[in-house]
Amino acid sequence: MATTTLPTGPIEPDASAKGARFGGLRRITAAIREARGVPKFMLWAGAAISALFVITAVFAPLIAPYSFDTYRSGGHNFPKQGSPDGDHWFGTTVQSLDVLSRTIYGARTALEVMILAVIFSLILGVLLGLVAGYFGGWLDRILVLVMDALFAFPYLLLAIVAGFVFSGIAGGGVVTAALSITVVYIPQYFRVVRASALSAREATFVEAARAMGAKPSVVIRKYLFGNVIQSVPVITTMNAADAIGTLAGLGFLGLGIQPTQAAEWGYDLDRAIDDVNAGMWWTCLYPGLAMVIAILGFTLLGEGLNDVLNPTMRRRRIRKVLLPAHTRRRTVTAPALPDVSEGEAVK
């Protein structure tokens, strides 16, 4: 009689389960390669503008002619309220500061705050969403209640309240501004990731991993994370654009970064209100234009990713491109019958 020896060690999942770990990431790259038409244009146009913004911010000390707080050079002060000329391409402010240099360094400040805010909110929101979606129960109910309460607040008001709290702890700096904006975006990641985790935890490969004795941390890390992460890039790019606007709003209200620590577009716009009334348009135009271009770049990138990764839009594009013409659904109009007289009809 033949005998069967059962394995004594842990059972490894099959190849299909292993391939499902990072199925979401693979679908993202495949969808980007298949992009066509307007979504492709939005995606690459937004990527180009965003890359220009990042390059300008990273190399700001090399690109800007002066530091953001420099008001004199060569033993002479810069002219106050100077209009754009050969020495100062974007003019100077009432404090004799070079507008071009402050605009470039403002991009650097926006990038620093944006990266920190997105990273903090991404880590916390994704982690809490995975835990709540996988375990459920009382922990899920408490987290959902807290996140819904935060999500109900207007984002700028919530950032202002968080700014007051964090400024009393760490002072008004880049990290404080980033933490204030982080509180706004955590509920967005949490809600999206939790919804994806709730559906992914019922998948066959996840149930198989649990049945084979995999620990919850292993299931979350190896099987859930790769399948819920596909919805995160769209939120990340949209939050990056929104973070720039939120930072400018805090700076415009005087609740952002201290002006002695870094250049900030919102603060410059606030200082330029009186300048515009006096006819000094350049102190307001260039920081505002730079902020609009940066927000536009990340918005186009996010909208392009959303259209590319949207399953409904992808099915429409694939059906239109791949299906033969004779298999596509089309409307057939019946030909009109010729008019015949009564006599001809009798014949």
C-alpha positions as CSV (number, residue, x, y, z in Angstrom):
1,M,0.0,0.0,0.0
2,A,1.5,3.3,-1.0
3,T,2.0,6.0,1.6
4,T,2.0,9.7,1.2
5,T,4.4,11.8,3.3
6,L,3.0,15.2,4.3
7,P,5.4,18.2,4.4
8,T,6.4,19.1,7.9
9,G,7.6,22.6,7.2
10,P,5.5,25.7,6.2
11,I,3.7,25.4,2.9
12,E,4.7,27.9,0.4
13,P,2.0,29.5,-1.7
14,D,1.8,28.6,-5.4
15,A,3.1,30.7,-8.2
16,S,-0.2,32.4,-8.9
17,A,-0.3,33.6,-5.3
18,K,3.3,34.8,-5.4
19,G,2.5,36.7,-8.7
20,A,-0.4,38.4,-7.1
21,R,1.7,40.0,-4.5
22,F,2.7,42.8,-6.8
23,G,-0.1,42.5,-9.3
24,G,-1.1,46.1,-8.6
25,L,2.3,47.5,-9.4
26,R,2.5,45.5,-12.6
27,R,-1.0,46.8,-13.6
28,I,0.2,50.4,-13.1
29,T,3.2,50.1,-15.3
30,A,1.2,48.2,-18.0
31,A,-1.5,50.8,-18.0
32,I,1.0,53.6,-18.4
33,R,2.5,51.8,-21.4
34,E,-0.9,51.4,-23.0
35,A,-1.9,55.1,-22.5
36,R,-3.2,56.8,-25.6
37,G,-4.7,60.1,-26.6
38,V,-5.6,62.8,-24.1
39,P,-4.7,60.8,-21.0
40,K,-1.3,60.2,-22.4
41,F,-0.8,63.9,-23.2
42,M,-2.0,64.9,-19.7
43,L,0.3,62.3,-18.1
44,W,3.5,63.3,-19.9
45,A,2.8,67.0,-19.9
46,G,2.2,66.9,-16.2
47,A,5.3,64.8,-15.7
48,A,7.4,67.3,-17.7
49,I,6.1,70.4,-15.8
50,S,6.5,68.6,-12.5
51,A,10.1,67.5,-13.4
52,L,10.9,71.2,-14.3
53,F,9.6,72.2,-10.9
54,V,11.6,69.6,-9.1
55,I,14.8,70.4,-11.0
56,T,14.4,74.1,-10.2
57,A,13.8,73.4,-6.5
58,V,16.7,71.0,-6.2
59,F,19.2,73.2,-7.9
60,A,17.9,76.5,-6.5
61,P,21.3,77.6,-5.0
62,L,22.9,77.2,-8.4
63,I,20.1,78.8,-10.5
64,A,19.1,81.7,-8.3
65,P,21.4,84.8,-8.6
66,Y,21.2,85.5,-4.9
67,S,20.0,84.0,-1.7
68,F,16.4,84.4,-0.7
69,D,17.3,86.9,2.0
70,T,20.0,88.9,0.2
71,Y,19.4,92.6,-0.1
72,R,22.8,93.9,-1.1
73,S,25.7,92.9,-3.3
74,G,29.1,94.5,-4.0
75,G,28.8,96.8,-1.0
76,H,25.5,98.4,-2.3
77,N,21.9,97.7,-1.4
78,F,19.5,96.6,-4.0
79,P,17.0,99.3,-5.1
80,K,13.7,99.3,-3.2
81,Q,10.7,98.4,-5.3
82,G,12.8,98.3,-8.4
83,S,11.1,97.3,-11.6
84,P,12.5,94.4,-13.7
85,D,15.7,95.2,-15.5
86,G,19.0,93.6,-16.5
87,D,20.3,93.3,-12.9
88,H,17.1,92.0,-11.4
89,W,15.0,90.2,-14.0
90,F,11.9,90.0,-11.9
91,G,12.5,93.3,-10.0
92,T,12.9,93.8,-6.3
93,T,10.6,94.1,-3.3
94,V,10.0,96.9,-0.8
95,Q,12.6,95.2,1.4
96,S,15.1,95.3,-1.5
97,L,14.9,91.5,-2.0
98,D,15.4,90.0,-5.5
99,V,12.0,88.6,-6.7
100,L,13.6,86.0,-9.0
101,S,15.7,84.6,-6.2
102,R,12.8,84.4,-3.8
103,T,10.6,82.8,-6.5
104,I,13.2,80.1,-7.2
105,Y,13.9,79.4,-3.5
106,G,10.1,79.4,-2.9
107,A,10.0,76.3,-5.2
108,R,12.6,74.7,-3.0
109,T,10.5,75.4,0.1
110,A,7.4,74.1,-1.6
111,L,9.1,70.9,-2.6
112,E,10.5,70.2,0.9
113,V,7.1,70.7,2.5
114,M,5.3,68.7,-0.2
115,I,7.7,65.7,0.1
116,L,7.5,65.6,3.9
117,A,3.7,66.0,4.0
118,V,3.1,63.4,1.3
119,I,5.6,60.9,2.9
120,F,4.1,61.3,6.4
121,S,0.5,61.1,5.3
122,L,1.3,58.2,2.9
123,I,2.9,56.1,5.6
124,L,0.4,56.7,8.3
125,G,-2.7,56.6,6.0
126,V,-1.7,53.4,4.2
127,L,-0.6,51.7,7.4
128,L,-3.8,52.5,9.2
129,G,-5.9,51.7,6.2
130,L,-4.3,48.2,5.8
131,V,-4.7,47.4,9.5
132,A,-8.3,48.6,9.7
133,G,-9.3,46.8,6.4
134,Y,-7.6,43.5,7.3
135,F,-8.5,43.1,11.0
136,G,-11.9,45.0,11.1
137,G,-13.8,44.8,14.4
138,W,-13.6,47.5,17.1
139,L,-10.3,48.9,15.8
140,D,-11.7,49.5,12.4
141,R,-14.8,51.3,13.9
142,I,-12.6,53.6,16.0
143,L,-10.3,54.5,13.1
144,V,-13.2,55.1,10.7
145,L,-14.8,57.4,13.3
146,V,-11.6,59.4,13.8
147,M,-10.9,59.7,10.1
148,D,-14.4,60.6,9.2
149,A,-14.3,63.4,11.8
150,L,-11.0,64.7,10.4
151,F,-12.4,64.4,6.8
152,A,-15.4,66.5,7.7
153,F,-13.4,69.6,8.5
154,P,-12.5,72.0,5.7
155,Y,-8.9,71.2,4.8
156,L,-7.5,74.7,5.3
157,L,-9.2,75.1,8.6
158,L,-7.9,71.8,9.8
159,A,-4.4,72.8,8.6
160,I,-4.6,76.0,10.5
161,V,-5.7,74.3,13.7
162,A,-2.9,71.7,13.3
163,G,-0.4,74.5,12.6
164,F,-1.3,76.2,15.9
165,V,-0.7,72.9,17.8
166,F,2.6,72.0,16.1
167,S,4.0,75.5,16.1
168,G,3.7,75.5,19.9
169,I,5.7,72.3,20.0
170,A,8.3,72.7,17.2
171,G,8.1,76.3,16.2
172,G,7.3,77.7,12.7
173,G,9.5,75.8,10.2
174,V,9.4,73.5,7.3
175,V,8.6,70.4,9.4
176,T,5.8,72.2,11.3
177,A,4.2,73.2,8.0
178,A,4.6,69.7,6.7
179,L,3.0,68.2,9.8
180,S,0.1,70.6,9.6
181,I,-0.6,69.5,6.0
182,T,-0.1,65.8,6.9
183,V,-3.1,65.8,9.1
184,V,-5.3,66.9,6.2
185,Y,-4.3,64.1,3.9
186,I,-4.2,61.0,6.2
187,P,-7.9,60.4,6.0
188,Q,-7.8,60.3,2.2
189,Y,-5.2,57.5,2.1
190,F,-6.9,55.7,4.9
191,R,-10.3,55.6,3.2
192,V,-9.0,54.5,-0.2
193,V,-6.6,51.8,1.2
194,R,-9.2,50.5,3.7
195,A,-11.8,50.0,0.9
196,S,-9.2,48.2,-1.2
197,A,-8.1,46.1,1.7
198,L,-11.6,45.0,2.5
199,S,-12.1,43.6,-0.9
200,A,-8.6,42.2,-1.3
201,R,-8.7,40.3,2.0
202,E,-11.4,38.0,0.6
203,A,-9.3,37.0,-2.4
204,T,-8.4,33.4,-2.9
205,F,-4.7,33.8,-2.5
206,V,-5.1,35.7,0.8
207,E,-7.4,33.1,2.2
208,A,-5.0,30.4,1.1
209,A,-2.1,32.2,2.9
210,R,-4.2,32.5,6.1
211,A,-5.1,28.8,5.8
212,M,-1.5,27.8,5.5
213,G,-0.7,29.6,8.8
214,A,0.8,32.9,7.5
215,K,1.0,35.6,10.1
216,P,-1.2,38.7,9.7
217,S,1.9,40.8,9.2
218,V,3.1,38.5,6.4
219,V,-0.3,38.6,4.7
220,I,-0.5,42.4,4.9
221,R,3.1,42.9,3.7
222,K,3.3,40.3,0.9
223,Y,-0.3,39.9,-0.4
224,L,-2.4,43.0,0.5
225,F,0.1,45.8,0.1
226,G,0.9,45.2,-3.6
227,N,-2.7,45.0,-4.5
228,V,-4.0,48.1,-2.7
229,I,-1.1,50.3,-3.6
230,Q,-2.3,50.8,-7.2
231,S,-4.8,53.5,-6.1
232,V,-2.2,55.4,-4.1
233,P,-0.1,57.1,-6.9
234,V,-3.2,59.1,-8.1
235,I,-3.9,60.4,-4.6
236,T,-0.2,61.2,-4.1
237,T,0.1,63.4,-7.1
238,M,-3.2,65.2,-6.4
239,N,-2.1,65.7,-2.8
240,A,1.2,67.1,-4.0
241,A,-0.6,69.7,-6.0
242,D,-2.9,70.5,-3.1
243,A,0.0,70.7,-0.6
244,I,1.5,73.5,-2.6
245,G,-1.8,75.5,-2.5
246,T,-2.3,74.7,1.2
247,L,1.2,75.9,2.1
248,A,0.6,79.1,0.2
249,G,-2.7,79.5,2.0
250,L,-1.0,79.2,5.4
251,G,1.7,81.6,4.4
252,F,-0.8,84.1,3.0
253,L,-2.6,84.1,6.4
254,G,0.7,84.5,8.2
255,L,0.6,81.0,9.7
256,G,3.2,79.3,7.6
257,I,7.0,79.2,7.6
258,Q,8.8,82.1,9.3
259,P,10.1,84.5,6.7
260,T,13.6,84.4,8.2
261,Q,13.9,80.7,7.7
262,A,12.9,80.2,4.0
263,A,11.2,81.9,1.1
264,E,7.6,81.0,0.6
265,W,5.2,82.0,-2.2
266,G,2.1,82.5,0.0
267,Y,4.0,85.0,2.3
268,D,5.3,86.9,-0.8
269,L,1.8,87.1,-2.1
270,D,0.6,88.5,1.2
271,R,3.3,91.1,1.2
272,A,2.6,92.0,-2.4
273,I,-1.0,93.1,-1.8
274,D,-0.1,96.7,-1.0
275,D,2.5,96.6,-3.9
276,V,-0.2,95.9,-6.5
277,N,-2.3,98.8,-5.3
278,A,0.8,101.0,-5.7
279,G,1.4,99.7,-9.3
280,M,4.2,97.2,-8.4
281,W,2.8,94.2,-10.2
282,W,6.0,92.2,-10.4
283,T,6.2,91.3,-6.7
284,C,2.8,89.5,-7.0
285,L,2.9,88.2,-10.6
286,Y,6.0,85.9,-10.5
287,P,5.4,84.1,-7.2
288,G,1.8,83.6,-8.1
289,L,2.6,82.4,-11.6
290,A,5.2,79.9,-10.3
291,M,2.7,78.5,-7.9
292,V,0.0,78.1,-10.6
293,I,2.5,76.3,-12.9
294,A,3.6,73.9,-10.2
295,I,0.0,73.1,-9.2
296,L,-0.9,72.7,-12.8
297,G,1.9,70.2,-13.4
298,F,1.0,67.9,-10.6
299,T,-2.7,68.2,-11.3
300,L,-2.2,67.2,-14.9
301,L,0.0,64.3,-13.7
302,G,-2.7,63.1,-11.3
303,E,-5.5,63.4,-13.7
304,G,-3.5,61.6,-16.4
305,L,-2.8,58.8,-14.0
306,N,-6.4,58.7,-12.9
307,D,-7.6,58.3,-16.6
308,V,-4.9,55.7,-17.4
309,L,-5.5,53.6,-14.3
310,N,-9.3,53.9,-14.4
311,P,-10.5,50.4,-15.3
312,T,-13.6,51.7,-17.2
313,M,-11.5,54.1,-19.4
314,R,-8.9,51.3,-20.0
315,R,-11.6,48.9,-21.2
316,R,-12.9,51.5,-23.6
317,R,-9.5,52.2,-25.0
318,I,-8.6,48.5,-25.3
319,R,-11.9,47.6,-27.0
320,K,-11.5,50.5,-29.5
321,V,-7.9,49.6,-30.3
322,L,-7.8,45.9,-30.2
323,L,-11.2,44.7,-31.4
324,P,-11.7,44.3,-35.2
325,A,-14.0,46.7,-36.9
326,H,-16.6,44.1,-37.7
327,T,-16.9,43.0,-34.1
328,R,-17.5,46.5,-32.5
329,R,-20.9,47.5,-31.6
330,R,-22.3,49.9,-34.1
331,T,-25.7,51.3,-35.2
332,V,-27.1,50.2,-38.5
333,T,-29.5,52.4,-40.3
334,A,-31.9,50.7,-42.6
335,P,-32.0,52.0,-46.1
336,A,-35.0,54.1,-47.0
337,L,-37.6,52.4,-49.3
338,P,-38.3,54.1,-52.6
339,D,-41.6,55.8,-53.1
340,V,-43.9,54.0,-55.5
341,S,-47.2,55.0,-56.8
342,E,-50.4,53.0,-56.3
343,G,-50.4,51.9,-59.9
344,E,-46.8,50.6,-59.8
345,A,-47.5,48.8,-56.6
346,V,-50.4,46.9,-58.2
347,K,-48.2,45.8,-61.1
